[in-house]
Amino acid sequence: MMTEKDFERIAQVFRVNHDANHYNAAGKEIAEMTRCNLIDDMCVELKAINPRFNKETFIKACNQ
């Protein structure tokens, strides 16, 4: 079973790859939408792995 440390490392990947500033306005919107969709999909999978997974905490960690 994955642990909190594993989830933190996954969130870190999303956090350090959050820079969509080099896109134009339309590209930035698409990049952010794609990122949000990826995070939502990851939450579904992580919840399946660990029923105690907290989506809100994970999303906050991804966006710090």
N, C-alpha and C positions, 0 to 999 in steps of 0.2 A: 504494500500500500504506500502510496505517496504521502509524504509528510508536509508539514507547513513550510519547511525549508525548500522543498521541491517547488511548491506553489510560488514562493517568493522569487525563486530563480526564474520561473516562467514569466512572472509579472515584470521582472527586471528587463527581460528581453523586449517586452512591449514598451516599457518606460524609455529605454535608451534608443528605441527606434521610432520615437514619436515626432521627430522633426519633419513636419510637412511644410516648413516655411519656404522651401525652394520651389514650390509649385505656384502656378498662377492661381487666381481665385477659384476657378472651376476645378482645376487639378487638386487644389488643397481640399476642397469639399469632398471630392471623390476619394482622396487618400484618407481623410478622416472617417468617412462612411465605411470604407473598406476595413480600416483599423477597428472600428467599433463592432463591425460584423464578425471579424476574426476573434475579438475578445469575447463576444457573446457566444460564439461557437465553442471557444476554448472552455468557457464556463460550463457549458452543457457536458462536455467530455470530462472535466475535472470533477463535477458533481457525480457523474457515473462512477468514477474511480473512488471517490470518498464522499459518502453521504453527508458528512459534516462540513463539507466545503461551503464557504461563505462568499457568495457572488459579489456582494457589495464591498466587502473588504478587499477582494481581489481586484475589482475595478479601481478602487481608490489607489491600490498599490501600483497598478499599471499607469496611472495618471499623475503620480507624484512629481 
